[in-house]
Amino acid sequence: MSAQPSVFNKPYRAFLFDMDGTVLNSIAAAERIWTVWALRHGVDVESFLPTIHGVRAIDTINRQALPGVDAEAEAAWITQAEIDDVEGIVEVRRAAGFLTSLPASQWAIVTSAPKALALRRMAAAGIPEPAVMVTAEDVSAGKPDPAGYRLAARRLGVEVTDCLIFEDATVGILAAQAAGADLLIITSTHDHPIETRHATMVDYGSVTVQVDPDGQVRLLPL
């Protein structure tokens, strides 16, 4: 675990979490589905797969600029295929217990996945459903746009700049930076370490939560 000193033992109004790669690991399942899609459309799998993580399916498809492709229909196919395939989806170590320890009104999930897929993956990994969850349908611009994180903070009744964001993927990191929030990067779900100036943490096995008398939450190392 490494971190800027300010991230630990600093009071926050809320914690905001990306889902895939941050509280659960669905990389194998996602890459199985996207490999099928890429092969069907003549897209080079090796260079394409690293670009899918943390991004809305429709944005990934639109970025390919394939002629004659109905992006909405293709994104719907991807979503249904991913709902049907949750084999191997697991929580990031101790994520479920960590989330359960937080006050229910002070955390949210902000994911590029559609709501039905997010709920399916969270159930498969044993991740508790939050009171506030922002999904692909809730924003017109996905990550790296900060709209999702700003919306989650607003729904929690706090300023996004008073939140700590947990992320794992480049587009999510860019979204968190654009939102102006502090950032902690979870590293255990990626084979290649992300080079970042932000705080990093392998998983949730080495931290706990403290709730201050005024209701603010702090991340503490064990």
C-alpha positions as a Python dict, from the first residue, in 0.01 Angstrom:
ca = {
    (1, 'M'): (0, 0, 0),
    (2, 'S'): (127, 344, -88),
    (3, 'A'): (-47, 674, -61),
    (4, 'Q'): (-16, 1045, -35),
    (5, 'P'): (-38, 1115, 340),
    (6, 'S'): (-346, 1332, 291),
    (7, 'V'): (-563, 1041, 173),
    (8, 'F'): (-536, 851, 500),
    (9, 'N'): (-685, 986, 821),
    (10, 'K'): (-846, 1271, 627),
    (11, 'P'): (-1216, 1345, 689),
    (12, 'Y'): (-1449, 1299, 392),
    (13, 'R'): (-1822, 1344, 353),
    (14, 'A'): (-1851, 1029, 142),
    (15, 'F'): (-1663, 759, -48),
    (16, 'L'): (-1742, 703, -418),
    (17, 'F'): (-1648, 373, -582),
    (18, 'D'): (-1607, 260, -938),
    (19, 'M'): (-1734, -99, -970),
    (20, 'D'): (-1545, -319, -1217),
    (21, 'G'): (-1184, -359, -1110),
    (22, 'T'): (-1237, -157, -793),
    (23, 'V'): (-1482, -350, -573),
    (24, 'L'): (-1516, -660, -794),
    (25, 'N'): (-1312, -831, -1063),
    (26, 'S'): (-1504, -900, -1384),
    (27, 'I'): (-1214, -862, -1625),
    (28, 'A'): (-1215, -1225, -1746),
    (29, 'A'): (-1590, -1223, -1812),
    (30, 'A'): (-1582, -886, -1987),
    (31, 'E'): (-1289, -984, -2206),
    (32, 'R'): (-1461, -1311, -2308),
    (33, 'I'): (-1763, -1120, -2438),
    (34, 'W'): (-1569, -839, -2602),
    (35, 'T'): (-1336, -1088, -2773),
    (36, 'V'): (-1638, -1247, -2944),
    (37, 'W'): (-1760, -903, -3049),
    (38, 'A'): (-1420, -792, -3178),
    (39, 'L'): (-1369, -1107, -3385),
    (40, 'R'): (-1716, -1071, -3534),
    (41, 'H'): (-1638, -717, -3647),
    (42, 'G'): (-1280, -769, -3761),
    (43, 'V'): (-1130, -567, -3474),
    (44, 'D'): (-780, -662, -3357),
    (45, 'V'): (-838, -829, -3022),
    (46, 'E'): (-495, -776, -2868),
    (47, 'S'): (-492, -400, -2913),
    (48, 'F'): (-867, -360, -2850),
    (49, 'L'): (-917, -537, -2517),
    (50, 'P'): (-706, -297, -2306),
    (51, 'T'): (-933, -11, -2417),
    (52, 'I'): (-1266, -153, -2292),
    (53, 'H'): (-1218, -119, -1918),
    (54, 'G'): (-1410, 148, -1730),
    (55, 'V'): (-1589, 272, -2042),
    (56, 'R'): (-1956, 250, -2139),
    (57, 'A'): (-2017, -17, -2404),
    (58, 'I'): (-2176, 231, -2644),
    (59, 'D'): (-1874, 462, -2613),
    (60, 'T'): (-1637, 172, -2681),
    (61, 'I'): (-1835, 74, -2991),
    (62, 'N'): (-1868, 429, -3121),
    (63, 'R'): (-1495, 479, -3081),
    (64, 'Q'): (-1432, 203, -3338),
    (65, 'A'): (-1619, 403, -3606),
    (66, 'L'): (-1724, 84, -3785),
    (67, 'P'): (-1934, 145, -4096),
    (68, 'G'): (-2294, 24, -4086),
    (69, 'V'): (-2287, -68, -3715),
    (70, 'D'): (-2588, 15, -3497),
    (71, 'A'): (-2405, 112, -3178),
    (72, 'E'): (-2713, 98, -2956),
    (73, 'A'): (-2807, -249, -3076),
    (74, 'E'): (-2451, -374, -3038),
    (75, 'A'): (-2425, -227, -2688),
    (76, 'A'): (-2752, -400, -2594),
    (77, 'W'): (-2609, -730, -2721),
    (78, 'I'): (-2292, -678, -2515),
    (79, 'T'): (-2493, -597, -2204),
    (80, 'Q'): (-2715, -904, -2233),
    (81, 'A'): (-2417, -1130, -2302),
    (82, 'E'): (-2241, -993, -1994),
    (83, 'I'): (-2553, -1039, -1781),
    (84, 'D'): (-2564, -1402, -1896),
    (85, 'D'): (-2195, -1465, -1822),
    (86, 'V'): (-2086, -1396, -1464),
    (87, 'E'): (-1852, -1693, -1434),
    (88, 'G'): (-1541, -1607, -1234),
    (89, 'I'): (-1664, -1270, -1109),
    (90, 'V'): (-1539, -1218, -753),
    (91, 'E'): (-1504, -935, -504),
    (92, 'V'): (-1178, -752, -470),
    (93, 'R'): (-1035, -886, -145),
    (94, 'R'): (-1246, -772, 155),
    (95, 'A'): (-1438, -516, -51),
    (96, 'A'): (-1780, -638, 62),
    (97, 'G'): (-1693, -615, 430),
    (98, 'F'): (-1537, -274, 380),
    (99, 'L'): (-1848, -139, 207),
    (100, 'T'): (-2075, -287, 472),
    (101, 'S'): (-1876, -104, 740),
    (102, 'L'): (-1954, 234, 584),
    (103, 'P'): (-2259, 441, 682),
    (104, 'A'): (-2521, 361, 416),
    (105, 'S'): (-2578, 727, 333),
    (106, 'Q'): (-2209, 800, 277),
    (107, 'W'): (-2104, 582, -12),
    (108, 'A'): (-2208, 525, -371),
    (109, 'I'): (-2107, 323, -675),
    (110, 'V'): (-2041, 503, -1004),
    (111, 'T'): (-2009, 257, -1290),
    (112, 'S'): (-1999, 265, -1669),
    (113, 'A'): (-2208, -53, -1671),
    (114, 'P'): (-2586, -44, -1727),
    (115, 'K'): (-2786, -91, -1406),
    (116, 'A'): (-2905, -445, -1483),
    (117, 'L'): (-2548, -561, -1549),
    (118, 'A'): (-2413, -379, -1243),
    (119, 'L'): (-2667, -544, -1013),
    (120, 'R'): (-2599, -885, -1168),
    (121, 'R'): (-2223, -857, -1122),
    (122, 'M'): (-2253, -720, -769),
    (123, 'A'): (-2481, -1010, -672),
    (124, 'A'): (-2237, -1259, -825),
    (125, 'A'): (-1948, -1111, -626),
    (126, 'G'): (-2141, -1065, -300),
    (127, 'I'): (-2113, -685, -311),
    (128, 'P'): (-2389, -504, -118),
    (129, 'E'): (-2621, -282, -319),
    (130, 'P'): (-2571, 84, -226),
    (131, 'A'): (-2845, 335, -157),
    (132, 'V'): (-2700, 548, -435),
    (133, 'M'): (-2574, 399, -760),
    (134, 'V'): (-2499, 589, -1081),
    (135, 'T'): (-2496, 371, -1393),
    (136, 'A'): (-2456, 412, -1769),
    (137, 'E'): (-2819, 516, -1811),
    (138, 'D'): (-2786, 807, -1568),
    (139, 'V'): (-2541, 1017, -1768),
    (140, 'S'): (-2520, 1138, -2125),
    (141, 'A'): (-2140, 1138, -2117),
    (142, 'G'): (-1951, 847, -1964),
    (143, 'K'): (-1607, 842, -1806),
    (144, 'P'): (-1363, 1017, -1850),
    (145, 'D'): (-1634, 1280, -1814),
    (146, 'P'): (-1684, 1356, -1441),
    (147, 'A'): (-2066, 1375, -1468),
    (148, 'G'): (-2121, 1040, -1296),
    (149, 'Y'): (-1916, 1127, -991),
    (150, 'R'): (-2073, 1469, -966),
    (151, 'L'): (-2421, 1315, -985),
    (152, 'A'): (-2342, 1057, -714),
    (153, 'A'): (-2219, 1327, -479),
    (154, 'R'): (-2529, 1535, -545),
    (155, 'R'): (-2755, 1239, -472),
    (156, 'L'): (-2570, 1186, -145),
    (157, 'G'): (-2614, 1555, -61),
    (158, 'V'): (-2243, 1636, -52),
    (159, 'E'): (-1986, 1820, -262),
    (160, 'V'): (-1782, 1592, -487),
    (161, 'T'): (-1467, 1774, -374),
    (162, 'D'): (-1542, 1651, -19),
    (163, 'C'): (-1536, 1288, -138),
    (164, 'L'): (-1268, 1022, -179),
    (165, 'I'): (-1299, 834, -508),
    (166, 'F'): (-1182, 473, -547),
    (167, 'E'): (-1083, 380, -903),
    (168, 'D'): (-872, 138, -1105),
    (169, 'A'): (-886, 234, -1474),
    (170, 'T'): (-739, 525, -1666),
    (171, 'V'): (-1073, 670, -1783),
    (172, 'G'): (-1207, 658, -1428),
    (173, 'I'): (-895, 823, -1292),
    (174, 'L'): (-940, 1103, -1545),
    (175, 'A'): (-1305, 1140, -1444),
    (176, 'A'): (-1214, 1162, -1076),
    (177, 'Q'): (-942, 1417, -1147),
    (178, 'A'): (-1184, 1627, -1350),
    (179, 'A'): (-1433, 1613, -1063),
    (180, 'G'): (-1168, 1760, -831),
    (181, 'A'): (-1189, 1484, -571),
    (182, 'D'): (-914, 1299, -389),
    (183, 'L'): (-834, 965, -547),
    (184, 'L'): (-723, 618, -438),
    (185, 'I'): (-627, 357, -698),
    (186, 'I'): (-696, -16, -645),
    (187, 'T'): (-420, -216, -815),
    (188, 'S'): (-491, -586, -761),
    (189, 'T'): (-713, -647, -1064),
    (190, 'H'): (-467, -539, -1333),
    (191, 'D'): (-167, -732, -1456),
    (192, 'H'): (26, -418, -1540),
    (193, 'P'): (60, -155, -1266),
    (194, 'I'): (-78, 188, -1342),
    (195, 'E'): (178, 465, -1322),
    (196, 'T'): (9, 734, -1117),
    (197, 'R'): (86, 1017, -879),
    (198, 'H'): (-224, 925, -679),
    (199, 'A'): (-255, 701, -375),
    (200, 'T'): (-255, 328, -447),
    (201, 'M'): (-379, 27, -253),
    (202, 'V'): (-378, -340, -349),
    (203, 'D'): (-716, -425, -193),
    (204, 'Y'): (-924, -359, 120),
    (205, 'G'): (-743, -598, 353),
    (206, 'S'): (-516, -334, 504),
    (207, 'V'): (-762, -53, 582),
    (208, 'T'): (-1054, 25, 808),
    (209, 'V'): (-1305, 307, 846),
    (210, 'Q'): (-1352, 557, 1128),
    (211, 'V'): (-1666, 767, 1160),
    (212, 'D'): (-1604, 1099, 1335),
    (213, 'P'): (-1850, 1250, 1587),
    (214, 'D'): (-1954, 1500, 1317),
    (215, 'G'): (-2033, 1212, 1079),
    (216, 'Q'): (-1737, 1244, 846),
    (217, 'V'): (-1557, 923, 744),
    (218, 'R'): (-1186, 853, 748),
    (219, 'L'): (-981, 581, 581),
    (220, 'L'): (-729, 438, 825),
    (221, 'P'): (-445, 192, 761),
    (222, 'L'): (-441, -113, 984),
}
